[in-house]
Amino acid sequence: MTPPLIAVLNGPNLNLLGTRQPEVYGRATLDDVEALCAETAEALGLAIDFRQTNGEGELITWVQECRGRAAGIIINPAGYSHTSIALMDSLKAVDLPIVEVHISNIHRREEFRHLSYVSKAATGVIAGLGIQGYALALRAMAELLAERGEP
């Protein structure tokens, strides 16, 4: 039996993890995040498609491609959280469980970061727990799929 596919989508500047503002985002790299996700997914019986882009349109296209392909989406929209109504609309359109992840606690940061349009489409949000938020998101996704009767 094929394991359910979870799209793990990452937005702008996450390719700079480990070097960009380590006091905010830590020293782990995006490769470290991908390895953590792969290990966690395997333990949960899930498959992942891990991607990162700096382009809003590309991220929206990836979300749309999840329709009929993925069982759920884990997304760290980064700066697009606070600006992209188009991303929110695409997430609402796919009709999948969605877990939004932020490495930092966006609610302890600048005022403009407190609003996330993506949260309006997300089933749940994990923020402020560093890269472990991704592992928690995968565990939550496994539970959400089980509740829906998916393997």
KAQUI-V388150 format. One record per backbone hydrogen bond with DSSP energy under -1.0 kcal/mol. NH is the residue of the N-H (numbers start at 1). CO is the residue of the C=O. Records with the same first field share a line. If there is no record, write none. Layout:
# KAQUI-V388150
NH = CO / CO
This chain:
# KAQUI-V388150
6 = 47
7 = 72
8 = 49
9 = 74
10 = 51
11 = 76
14 = 11
16 = 13
17 = 14
19 = 16
20 = 16
24 = 21
25 = 21
26 = 22
33 = 29
34 = 30
35 = 31
36 = 32
37 = 33
38 = 34
39 = 35
40 = 36
41 = 37
42 = 38
43 = 39
44 = 40
45 = 42
46 = 41
47 = 4
49 = 6
51 = 8
53 = 10
59 = 55
60 = 56
61 = 57
62 = 58
63 = 59
64 = 60
65 = 61
66 = 63
67 = 64
69 = 66
70 = 66
71 = 5
73 = 97
74 = 7
75 = 99
76 = 9
80 = 77
81 = 78
82 = 79
84 = 80
85 = 83
88 = 84
89 = 85
90 = 86
91 = 87
92 = 88
93 = 89
99 = 73
100 = 124
101 = 75
102 = 126
106 = 104
108 = 105
113 = 110
114 = 111
117 = 81
120 = 117
121 = 118
122 = 118
123 = 98
124 = 98
126 = 100
128 = 102
130 = 103
133 = 130
134 = 131
136 = 132
137 = 133
138 = 134
139 = 135
140 = 136
141 = 137
142 = 138
143 = 139
144 = 140
145 = 141
146 = 142
147 = 143
148 = 144
149 = 146
150 = 145
